[in-house]
Amino acid sequence: MAQQLNQVDERTQVIQQTQDEQYNRLLEIEATAQRTFDESQRFFQYYGYYPEGAGRPTQ
């Protein structure tokens, strides 16, 4: 019984670690997207048009 509990605990730790890694990756992606959006906005404010391939932000 104790061995089964240890196995469950190990699996739970692996799942939690994986979820933490996925969440951190999503935060990185969100930060990159925000940076790209901010840079596009600055580009638009300076040049009056969006850089090629940036698309227009949806409001």
MDAnalysis code that builds the backbone (N, CA, C; Angstrom):
import MDAnalysis as mda
import numpy as np

u = mda.Universe.empty(177, n_residues=59, atom_resindex=np.repeat(np.arange(59), 3), trajectory=True)
u.add_TopologyAttr("name", ["N", "CA", "C"] * 59)
u.add_TopologyAttr("resid", np.arange(1, 60))
u.add_TopologyAttr("resname", ["MET", "ALA", "GLN", "GLN", "LEU", "ASN", "GLN", "VAL", "ASP", "GLU", "ARG", "THR", "GLN", "VAL", "ILE", "GLN", "GLN", "THR", "GLN", "ASP", "GLU", "GLN", "TYR", "ASN", "ARG", "LEU", "LEU", "GLU", "ILE", "GLU", "ALA", "THR", "ALA", "GLN", "ARG", "THR", "PHE", "ASP", "GLU", "SER", "GLN", "ARG", "PHE", "PHE", "GLN", "TYR", "TYR", "GLY", "TYR", "TYR", "PRO", "GLU", "GLY", "ALA", "GLY", "ARG", "PRO", "THR", "GLN"])
u.atoms.positions = np.array([
    [0.823, -1.199, 0.000],
    [0.000, 0.000, 0.000],
    [0.865, 1.259, 0.000],
    [1.910, 1.253, 0.826],
    [2.796, 2.415, 0.904],
    [3.501, 2.637, -0.429],
    [3.859, 1.525, -1.099],
    [4.524, 1.645, -2.397],
    [3.581, 2.278, -3.423],
    [2.320, 1.885, -3.396],
    [1.347, 2.468, -4.321],
    [1.183, 3.961, -4.061],
    [1.153, 4.346, -2.792],
    [1.031, 5.765, -2.455],
    [2.252, 6.539, -2.934],
    [3.428, 5.942, -2.807],
    [4.643, 6.596, -3.287],
    [4.599, 6.776, -4.800],
    [4.105, 5.757, -5.512],
    [4.001, 5.856, -6.966],
    [3.014, 6.955, -7.364],
    [1.896, 7.020, -6.661],
    [0.903, 8.064, -6.942],
    [1.509, 9.436, -6.663],
    [2.245, 9.550, -5.566],
    [2.875, 10.824, -5.214],
    [3.890, 11.234, -6.279],
    [4.685, 10.275, -6.758],
    [5.665, 10.570, -7.808],
    [4.967, 11.030, -9.082],
    [3.905, 10.342, -9.458],
    [3.153, 10.728, -10.659],
    [2.546, 12.118, -10.498],
    [2.026, 12.383, -9.304],
    [1.441, 13.701, -9.029],
    [2.499, 14.787, -9.162],
    [3.693, 14.519, -8.657],
    [4.781, 15.494, -8.762],
    [5.163, 15.730, -10.222],
    [5.217, 14.668, -11.016],
    [5.550, 14.799, -12.437],
    [4.481, 15.612, -13.157],
    [3.218, 15.319, -12.858],
    [2.111, 16.061, -13.481],
    [2.195, 17.535, -13.100],
    [2.430, 17.816, -11.825],
    [2.514, 19.212, -11.363],
    [3.678, 19.931, -12.035],
    [4.820, 19.247, -12.130],
    [5.993, 19.848, -12.770],
    [5.707, 20.145, -14.242],
    [5.054, 19.208, -14.921],
    [4.702, 19.398, -16.329],
    [3.745, 20.569, -16.493],
    [2.746, 20.648, -15.623],
    [1.789, 21.758, -15.691],
    [2.483, 23.091, -15.429],
    [3.406, 23.105, -14.468],
    [4.157, 24.332, -14.179],
    [4.975, 24.759, -15.392],
    [5.629, 23.795, -16.050],
    [6.428, 24.101, -17.235],
    [5.549, 24.632, -18.362],
    [4.386, 24.010, -18.555],
    [3.470, 24.466, -19.601],
    [2.966, 25.873, -19.298],
    [2.643, 26.134, -18.045],
    [2.159, 27.463, -17.656],
    [3.247, 28.516, -17.882],
    [4.477, 28.186, -17.487],
    [5.588, 29.115, -17.698],
    [5.796, 29.385, -19.182],
    [5.652, 28.356, -20.004],
    [5.797, 28.533, -21.455],
    [4.695, 29.446, -21.989],
    [3.473, 29.269, -21.504],
    [2.380, 30.152, -21.920],
    [2.660, 31.597, -21.516],
    [3.229, 31.796, -20.337],
    [3.578, 33.155, -19.912],
    [4.628, 33.755, -20.840],
    [5.604, 32.946, -21.260],
    [6.621, 33.420, -22.201],
    [5.992, 33.809, -23.531],
    [5.081, 32.965, -24.020],
    [4.410, 33.241, -25.291],
    [3.590, 34.519, -25.185],
    [2.873, 34.672, -24.073],
    [2.061, 35.873, -23.874],
    [2.939, 37.119, -23.837],
    [4.072, 37.042, -23.156],
    [4.981, 38.187, -23.073],
    [5.541, 38.531, -24.448],
    [5.891, 37.515, -25.232],
    [6.399, 37.744, -26.584],
    [5.337, 38.385, -27.460],
    [4.113, 37.887, -27.371],
    [3.016, 38.455, -28.165],
    [2.766, 39.906, -27.770],
    [2.813, 40.190, -26.485],
    [2.593, 41.569, -26.026],
    [3.704, 42.480, -26.518],
    [4.953, 41.992, -26.452],
    [6.085, 42.785, -26.936],
    [5.947, 43.077, -28.422],
    [5.570, 42.051, -29.189],
    [5.386, 42.218, -30.630],
    [4.280, 43.222, -30.913],
    [3.184, 43.116, -30.181],
    [2.074, 44.048, -30.352],
    [2.526, 45.470, -30.023],
    [3.225, 45.639, -28.902],
    [3.693, 46.965, -28.498],
    [4.633, 47.558, -29.545],
    [5.542, 46.726, -30.074],
    [6.466, 47.205, -31.105],
    [5.715, 47.603, -32.367],
    [4.700, 46.838, -32.740],
    [3.888, 47.176, -33.912],
    [3.162, 48.500, -33.699],
    [2.657, 48.699, -32.486],
    [1.963, 49.952, -32.182],
    [2.915, 51.142, -32.287],
    [4.127, 50.980, -31.739],
    [5.111, 52.070, -31.823],
    [5.483, 52.335, -33.277],
    [5.659, 51.281, -34.052],
    [5.972, 51.412, -35.474],
    [4.861, 52.180, -36.172],
    [3.610, 51.801, -35.892],
    [2.466, 52.462, -36.518],
    [2.413, 53.937, -36.123],
    [2.619, 54.218, -34.847],
    [2.562, 55.607, -34.388],
    [3.650, 56.452, -35.043],
    [4.806, 55.852, -35.307],
    [5.910, 56.602, -35.901],
    [5.771, 56.712, -37.416],
    [5.492, 55.581, -38.082],
    [5.488, 55.551, -39.549],
    [4.097, 55.712, -40.161],
    [3.056, 55.488, -39.381],
    [1.703, 55.651, -39.896],
    [1.131, 54.418, -40.564],
    [1.857, 53.325, -40.547],
    [1.336, 52.059, -41.070],
    [1.997, 50.924, -40.301],
    [1.383, 49.749, -40.395],
    [1.915, 48.600, -39.669],
    [2.998, 47.914, -40.483],
    [4.005, 47.342, -39.812],
    [5.039, 46.618, -40.544],
    [4.436, 45.446, -41.315],
    [5.029, 45.130, -42.442],
    [4.520, 44.042, -43.276],
    [4.493, 42.747, -42.476],
    [3.375, 42.038, -42.568],
    [3.250, 40.758, -41.879],
    [2.758, 40.877, -40.445],
    [2.655, 42.097, -39.932],
    [2.239, 42.251, -38.536],
    [0.728, 42.148, -38.390],
    [0.021, 42.457, -39.465],
    [-1.432, 42.466, -39.357],
    [-1.889, 43.664, -38.549],
    [-3.147, 43.879, -38.538],
    [-3.682, 45.004, -37.767],
    [-4.266, 44.460, -36.466],
    [-4.010, 45.153, -35.358],
    [-4.570, 44.680, -34.089],
    [-6.082, 44.794, -34.095],
    [-6.730, 43.834, -33.502],
    [-8.189, 43.871, -33.411],
    [-8.556, 44.498, -32.084],
    [-9.506, 45.363, -32.116],
    [-9.914, 46.065, -30.890],
    [-11.212, 45.493, -30.378],
])
